[in-house]
């Protein structure tokens, strides 16, 4: 008995042997649904995250690191008055990253002789820290999120010590 339909391949032809591939394509070769790692997605292949990273977790293109003088949006600090800053960093940041205080006008590249680390060896993705301004000369400065041997973060925080 039966209607013969159970003997049909995916192409509708009896006994053709045609089968769907992992992507659901009749007589396919598993290439229409390949992940970025060249494995079919239904078989565990990876997808690009929003940053274009194969198998990434969308944190490689998170908001860039940043610093802010507190209370925000303060643009000056007075000697003899407590000052502090806040910082945010990517979850996948390097443990070598640090916050530096640079005189205004210093090029925005890693400059260990020109900039003074004010927060080094920190952990986590955000926080606040004191900024000691009593020993600074009056003038312009920038707080910078820095990465050793690379350019500084895109948003330095300029301020003036009075």
N, C-alpha and C positions, 0 to 999 in steps of 0.2 A: 503494500500500500504506500500511502503517502502521496504528496503532490509533486515530488521531485525538487521542490524549492530548497530543501536542506542540502542538496548536492550541488547547488549553484555556488560559483565563486563570487567574490565581491562585485564582479562585473556583470552578474546576473546570468552568466552562461553556465549551464550544467557541466560539472566535472572539468571546468577550466583550470582549477587549482589556484586561481587568482585570490590573493589575500590582502587584507589591509595591513599596512606597515604600522609602526609605532605611532605615527602621526595621524593615522586614520585615512590614509590615501590608498585607494585600490591600486595594487601593483606598484606601490611606492617604494622608495629606497631609503626611507628615514631621513631624507635631507630637507624636507619642507618644514620641519619643526626643530631644527638643530639649535641647541643652545650655543652660547658664545664659546663654550669649551668643545664644540663639535659633537656633543652627545645629544641625542633626541631628548627634548624637555620631558616628555612623558616617562622616559627611562632615567630621569635624574639629572638631565642636563642643566647647566647653570644659565641664568639670565644676567644681562647687564643691569646694574643698579642705576639710579638717577644720575650718577656721576660718570657713567660709561665704564665702570670697572666690572669685569666679568666676575660674577659671584660676590660682588661687594655688598656692603651693608648700608649704603647711602651716607656713611660718615666720612668718606674720603673727600667729600666736597662740602662739608659742613660750613657754616658761617666762618669766615676767617677769624683768626685769633684777634683779640682786641684788649685794650686797656682804657681806663677812664680815671681821671682825677676825681676824688670825692670831696664834698658832695657834688655829684654830676649836675649840671655841666660847668663846673668851676674851671676857670682858665688862668688862675693865679694861685700862688701859695705864699704865705707870709712867714718869715723867720720868726720863731718864738710861738707860733701857733701850730698845733698838731695838724698834720696832713696825712692823707692816705689815698690809696688807689685800689681799683677793682680790676680783675682780669677774667677773661674767658678764653678757653682754648678748645681745640678739637679733641675728641675722645681718642683719636689715634695720633696725637702729637708725640714728638720725640722727647725723651727724658732729658735731652741736652738743651731744650728750649729754655729761655730765661727772659726776664723783664729787665730792661736797662734804662738808665737815665743818661741822655746825651745832650750836649750843648746844642742849641739851635744851629742849623746849618751844616751839621755833620752828615755826610752822604749816608743814604739809607741802605747800607750794606753792613755786614758784620765788621765792626771796628773795635776790637778789644782795647786798643790804646786810647780811643776817644770817648768811649761810653763806659759807664760804671754799672755793673750788675746790681740791681736793688732787690731782686728776687730770683734765686737760682735753686735748682733741685726741688721744685715744688711738685706736688702730686694733685690729682683730681682734674676737673675741667673748669673750675671757677673759684674765686676767692677774693679776699680783701687783704691788704698789707699796709703797714705804716710807711710813710715816705718822710725821711729825715731831711728837712730843708735847711736847718739851722747852719749847717756847714757850707752851704752853697753861696756863691757870690750872686749878687743881684744880676738879673738878666734872663734871657730866654733859654728854655730847655724843652726836651721832648721825652716823654715816657714811650718806650718802644717794646713791643713783643718781638723778641729776636730768636733766630734760628742760627746756630753756629754754622759758619761757612756758607750761608745763604743770605738772600735778601731779608730784610726785616719785614714784618707784617705790613699790610697795606695801609693801616690806619694809625700812625703815630699820634700821640696826644701832646700838642704843644701847650706850654704854659709859661708864665713869667713868675720869677721869684722877686719879691719886693722887700 
